[in-house]
């Protein structure tokens, strides 16, 4: 499913109670609405809501779990199979039409931009049917950031607190204190029409975006990575890395997975599960050989993939600066720390 973009992004104005009204209108039409909801442990997660009145969290830096899990779940059944008495095998694929239309309200721009990254992966050499079926039925409404924290670094990777990439609608605070909706796709236009919103006046403008200081230059990082595959710097990074995979599992763009058969004598399931390049078993062959046997090689792979290999293949970074890797790391070593430590200004021969 290729995501369509409109030729020109348009602004719509929304009333102060637009969220409550939107949830009510959509639910009455049989549309599932997922919105930010406070959990018992103090986090904010996307959850199905029946009403926007009091149920939707309004103040949060970011969702704890990435938006990607709604399109690329932690585990999913790709097919089921049964052994027949005649030795034949009966194959069944899950019903992809079971879940209906959904509107996802309240992710941050970095999460929406990450879905734009994942689209390139799952629609690359062939269309991934499970992923595409979920994307086709979902409309993404992102909330512009108003108070990013010290771990956010979207501006370092080409984003911003008001980035519209990946979202069908971006909700922006207006200069006059109201709310504006920036529509980027046909899905977004269909949503604002369903909600009965009107185009914003010609002089309407969003409030100024908060400042997020850039921490590194991706172009300089890429230049250093091109020449420093065997740098001793990777050993320094690995000394601090626990190899736990928390950064990858919470990363909105990481998309590594493994496919396994869970079988009995009479049948079973073929499942796709999230995996992580930080794990020692990730590249281990059946022969016992592991091309990335050392943690330093695995740390290097994570950085190389996001800032060298992915840009070379798809023309964009595989990082959106959400800051989850920093918040989740047990030793305080997120990507900004690793990248800021790269001696990008020095020629490769001085790194030995």
N, C-alpha and C positions, 0 to 999 in steps of 0.2 A: 504494500500500500504506500504509494508515494504521497507525501503530504503536500497539498496544494497551498500556494501563497497567493495573496491578492496583489494586484499591481501597485496599489497604494494603500498604506495603512490609514485607517480612519479613526477619529475620536468620537466617542459617544459620551453623553453625560448621564449620570445616574443619580437617583435620589439618595438621601441619607440612609434610608431603610432598604436599599436595593438588595442586600444579601438575604434578609428575611423574606422579602418578596420573591427573590429568585428561587430560593429553596422551596417555597410553597408552590410556585408555578410549576417548577420542574417535577416535584413529587406528585402533584396532581395529574401530570401528564404521564406518569409511570416511569420517569427517568430517575435512576439512582444518582444521588448527590453525595460526593465524598468531600469533606471539608476538614480543616484543622480542628482537632479536638484534644483538650487537655487530658492526659493520662494520670493515673494515681501517683506515679513516681515523679511527676513534675515535667515530663516531656510533652511535646505536642506531636500528634500523629494524624494522618489522614484516616477518617473513619466515616462510614455511611451515617448520614444524619437525616432526621425526619423534619427538623425545623432549624431555622437559622437563629432563632431567638434564644440566646444564652448558651447554645450548644457549641457554637463555633468560636474558637480562640481568636482573639483579635491582636494580641501582643505576643510576638515570639520572634526570635532571630531566624530560626529555620526549623523545618521538620527534623525530628531525630532520625527517622529512617528515610532513605531516598525514594523519590517518586518512581524510579525504575522498577521497583518490585511489583507495581500494578500491571506492568506490561511484560516484564521478564521476572516471574516469581522465583522465589528461593528454590522451590522444587516443583516440578510439574510432570504429569504423565504424558508421554508422547504417543504411546500405543499400549494396548493390552493384547495378550495372546493366550490361547488355550490349546492344549494338545488334544486332538481328536483321536478316537479309537482306531481309525484307519491309518494313523501315522501322519496325517495332514495337520496343519496348524491354522487355527482361526485367528485372524488379526482384526483388531478393532481400534479405531482412533476416537478420542474423546469428542463429544459434541461441542464444537466451537461456537454454536449459535445459542447456547444455553444462557449466557449472560447478555443482558440487553444494553441499551444505551446508558452511558454514564457521563456525568459532568464532574470534573475534578476541579475544585475551587480552593485556592489558597496556597499552592506551592510557591516557592520563591523563584525568581528568574533563573538562578543558577541551575535548579532542578529541571526547569523546562528546557533550558539550553542543553542540558545533558541528554534529554530525550532526542533532541536534534542530532546529537552525536551517535546515540544508539541506533537511530533510524538508518544511518549510513552502514552500520555493521549488519543489521538484520535485513537490509534490503540491498546488500552488496552484490554477491554473485548469484544469489537467488533470494526469493522472498520467503522469510521464515513465517510459516502460516500461523502458528500460535501467537507470535508477537504481533503480526499484522492484523489479526482478527481483533485483538484487544485495542490496538491503536485506532482502528477504523471506527470503533464504537464509542470512543472517548473524546470529549472536548476538554482541553486544558485551559483553565483560567488561572493565571499567575498573579500574585500580589507583589507589586514593586516593594523593594526593601526600604524601610524608613529608618531603622536603627541597626545596621550591621555591627557585629562585634569585632574584637581584636583578632579573631581567627579568620575572618573573611578576607579573601584575596582575589575576588572576581576581576578586578581591574588589571591584575598582573597577567591574566590569560585572555584578554580581549573582551571581557564582559563588563557589566556595570549593574548597579542596583536597579536600573530600569531597562535591562536587556529584554527585548521582545522575542528573541530566538526560541523556537520550540513551543511557544504558547500560541493558542488560538486567540486568546484575549488577555491583555495585560491591564490590570487594574492599577491606576495611578492616582495619587493624591493631587488635587488641583490647586493652583495658586490661590483661588478664592476660598479654599477650605472644603470644597466638594470632592466629588469622585469622578474621574474620567476613565473610560475604557477604550484602550487602543486595540483595534481589531486587525488581525494579520492574515486570517485564512477564511475561506468560505464557511467552515464550521463556526468560526467566531461570528460571522455575519448572521448565520442562521440562529445562533444563540441570542444575540442582542435583539433580533426581530421577534423572537419568541417571548422575550422579556418585555417587549414594548418600549425599548429605549430609543431616544431620539438623538440625531447627530448633535455634537457639541457646537456652540457658536464659533465663528471663525477666530475670535480673539481668545478662546479658551486655551490654556496651556498648563501642563503638569508642573507641580512644585519642583524646585531644584532637588536633584538627587543628592543623597549624603555622600561625603567623600570617603573613598576607600583607597588608602595609599598603596601604590604599586611596590611590590617587594623584590621583583626580579624581572629581567628582560628575557622573554622566551627565545628570541632570535640569538642572543648570546649563549643561552643555555644549549640551544640546538647546535651551534657552532662548536661548543666545547664537547658535546656528546659525540659529534662526528669523528673527533680525533682522540677520544679518551675511553675507549672500550675497556682497556686493560689498566686504567688508572688505579692507584692505590687508594684513592678516595672512597671507592666502593667498600673496601675493608673497614674504613672508619665508620661508614654508614651502618654496615652490618653489625659492628660491635654493639651498637645501641638498639638494633632491631630485634624484637622478640619473635618475629615470624608468626604472629598470632592471626593475622589476616583481618583484624578489625578495620583497618583502613580500607581494604578492598571491598569488604562486605557492606560498609557504609558509604562507599564511593558511588556517586550517581552515574558514573560513566563506565566503571569496571564491568566487564561482560564475560569473563572467563567462566566456562561451565564444563562439567563432565557428564557423560551419558552412561548409565549403568542399567543392567537388567536385574530386577529383583524377582526371582523365580521360585516356584515350587515344582513338584514333579508334574503337575498338570497344567501349569500356566504361569503367568506372571505379568509384570509391567516393565516397560522401558521408560526410565525417568531421566529428566535433565535436572541437574543440581548445580547450584553455584559452586565455583571453585576459585582458587586464588593462587597467583604466581608466587606468593611468599611461602607457600607450603612446600616442604621437602619432597612430598610425593607427587607434586603437580606434574613434573616432567620425568618422573622415574619410569623407565621402560620395563616391560615384562621380563626382559633379560637381566634386570638388576642394574643396568647402566643408567646413570642420571647425568644428562648434559649440564645441569645446574645443581651440582651436588653441594655447593657452598652457598651459604646465606648471602654472601657478597654478590654472587651472580644473580640471585633472585631479587635482591634490592636493585641491582643495576637494571634488570629486565623491566621492573615496574616503572622506573623513570624513563628508560629508553622507549618503552611502548607509548607512554603518554606524550612525550616531548620530541621524539624522533621518528619512530616507526609509523605511528598513526598519522602525524602530519604529512609524512612522505607519501602515504597511501591515499589519504582522504582530504588533505589540505586543511585540516583543522586540528587543534590540540585536543587530546582526550582528557582534559581537565577543565573544570568550570569555576574553580576557586571557592567552593562552598565552605571549606574549612572543616569538614567532618573528620578528615584524616588527622587534623591537629587535635580536635576535641576528643577523639577516640583513642589516640595512641597512649599506651601505658607508660611510655618513657618520654612523652612530649616531642616526638620526632615526626612531624607531618611533612608533607611535600614542601611547603614553604621553607622549612628549616633545612631540608636536604638541598634544595635548589639554591638557597641563599649561601650555602657553604661551598658551592661549586666555584672553584677559582677560574671563572670564565674569562677573566681578562688576561690570563697567562697562556703562553703558547704551550702546546701539548708536551714538548720535550722537556719542559721545566717541571712536569708533574711526577717524574720518576723518583 
